[in-house]
Amino acid sequence: MFAILAAAAQTGWSQALPDDNAYSQERDMTKSVHIFPNPATEFIHVKLDHFPASKVKLTLHNIIGNVVEIETELVDEHEIRVKVKDLASGYYLLAVKEEEAKYRGTFKFLKR
């Protein structure tokens, strides 16, 4: 087994693993968006560590992918509140998009 790992290292196979700087930054950006509370009953809050809330576009999808209309409110420079009170109970996907940083993330939450 050691021979296989040594051969893989010599061929550059280990360098193909995604640990370059771009991958690391993308992973850090995903961790900078927080959705709470989960599960939710009336509102969910989207906390953005690295983006101004005014430049973020939110899209809500039901579990089968259909777009659902939502009401949003800017709480402060880095937080958005989304009204989910009138939604049917179940799982939803919230797509978060910020063009300038080329960020896209999707977050699942449960509406009770």
N, C-alpha and C positions, 0 to 999 in steps of 0.2 A: 504494500500500500504506500509506503514511503517513496518508492520509485515512481509511482503514478503522480504523487504530489510534486515531487522534484521535477518530473517531466513537464507537468502543467506549469510550474513556475518558470521553467526555461523557455517555454513557448510563448510566454506572455499572457497565458490564460488568466492568471490571477489579476492582471491589470484591467480585465474587462469587467470586474465587479464595480457596481455603481457607488464608488466612494469619492468621486471627484467633487470639486468645490460647488459646481452647479447643482448637483444632486443634493448636497448637504444644505445649500441655501433654500432649495425648494422644500425640503423636509422641514426646515426651521420655519418657513412661511406658513406651512400648514398648521404648525403648533401655535402660531400667533393668532389664530381665530378660535374663539371659544363660544359655544352655543349652550345656553343654560336658561331655565332649568330643563332637565330632561329626565323624566317625562314632564310635559307642560300641560296646563289647563286653560290659562287665559292668554299669556304672552310668552314668547321666547325672546331672549336678549342675545344679540350678536356682538361680542366684544372683540375689537380689532386692535391688536398691539402695534402693527406696522403700517396700517392704512388709515387715511382720513375717511370717516363714515360717509361723508358727502360724495365721495368718488366711487363708492362700492355699489354694485348692482346685485340685488337679491332676486332670485326666482324660486318659487316653491312648486314642487311637483308631488303629486300623490304617488303611492307606491307602484302604480302601473305606468307612471311617467307623464301623466297629463298635467299641464300647467294649471295651478290654482291661484286665483287672484288673492292678494293679501294687502293689508294696510300696514304701512311702516311709519315709524316716527324716529327722528334723530333725538337721542337722549343727550348726547354730548359729542365731542369731536371724534371719539373712537367707539361709540356704542349706538346700536340701532335696536329698537324694540319692534317686534312683529306681533300683531294681533292674531291669535290662533283660536280664540274663544268660540267662534262660529264654525270652525271646521269639524267634520265628523271625526270620531275617535279612530285612531289608527296610526300607522307609520307614514312619515313624510320625508322628503329629501329637500334640503335647502341648498341651492347652488349660490355660491358667493363668487363674484367676479370683480376684479379690479384691473382695468386695462393698462394703466401706466406701468404697474409692476409686473404685468402679464401673469397675474395670479388667478387661478381657478381652483375652487375647492367645493366639495359636496359633503354635506353633513346630514346624517339621519337622526331624526328625533321622533318620539312617541307623543301623540296628542291624546290625552285621556278625556 
